[in-house]
Each structure stands twice: as structure tokens, then as C-alpha cells.
């Protein structure tokens, strides 16, 4: 089991708490950001293989920003898998 806290950069959300068990995302909690959208992302990825979520979310940009909340979640998942 790997539970990590990821401090986001370049997004409206400020933090993502992720719990990955045996390569499967068991929980995601965002602090700040667009509540409805982030609830949707959380529900979509919970129960998904972390590697599949990373592949789908990595590189998504928010407007003119170089990153997004989904991209930051992909980074958090990479950290969780590395631990």
C-alpha cells in the first residue's frame, strides 16, 4: 500500500492525497480546485489501475497552463507507484 500527499504546482488545487494498493487506486482526495470536476475525476479513477490512469491523464493541460489537475494526479500516481 502506498499513501502519498502530492503538493501540486500550477493548478487551482493545492494538494492531492492518493492511496494505491497493489497497483489499484483506492482513494483520491483533492484540496481546492474545481469541486465538481475533481469529484468526477476521483470517481472515474477510483478502482482503476494506476498505470492506466497515468497513461490517460498525463500531459493534459488547463488552458494556457503547462499542467492541469489531471496531469498533477498522474504525477502523484507515479510517486505512489515508486514508493
N, C-alpha and C positions, 0 to 999 in steps of 0.2 A: 504494500500500500504506500502511496506517495501523496501526501497532502502538502501543497505549497501555497505560498502567497506571492503573487507577482504584482509589483508596483508598475503600473502602466506608464507609458510615455507617449505624448502626442495625441491623447484621446480625452474625451469628456469623462469617462470612467477613470477612477484613480487607482483602483486595486481589483485584482481578480484572485479569488480563493478557489483552488481546484483540488479535487480528490480523485486520483486514478488508482483503481485496484485491478491487478492482473491485466493491465493494458486497456481497461474499460473505464470510461469516465463515469464516476458515481455521483459527483456533485460539482456544481459551478456556482459561485456567487460573485456578482459584480458589485462594486461600490461606486455610486454615481453613474452618470451616463443616462442614456435614453431608456427609461424603465421598461416600457412595453417591448421595445426591440430586444433588449437584453434578456428579458424573461423568455421571449420567443427563442432566441439563440440557445439559452440554457436548456429549455425543454427539448429542443431538437438534438442537442449533442449528448444529453444525459443518456447513458446506456450504449453509446456509440464507441467503437474502437477509437482510441486517442489518435492513432496514426491516420485513420480515415478522416477524422475531424481536422487534423493538421493539414492534410492534403487539400481539403475543401476550403479552409478558411485563410490559409497563409497567403499573404500578398494582397488581400482585399484592402482597398484604400477608401478613406472617407473624404469625399470632396477633394480639396487641394492638398490634404494631408498625406504624408508618406505611409501612414498606417491607419488602423481602424480598431474598434473593439474586437471584431472577429480575428483580425491579424494578431492582436495582443493576446487573445485567448490561445491562438496557435503557438505563440512563443511560450506562454505559461505551460501548455501541454508538453512542449519539448523539454522544458525544465523538469516537469514532473516525471517524465519517462527516463530522464537522465539520472534521476536520484534512485 
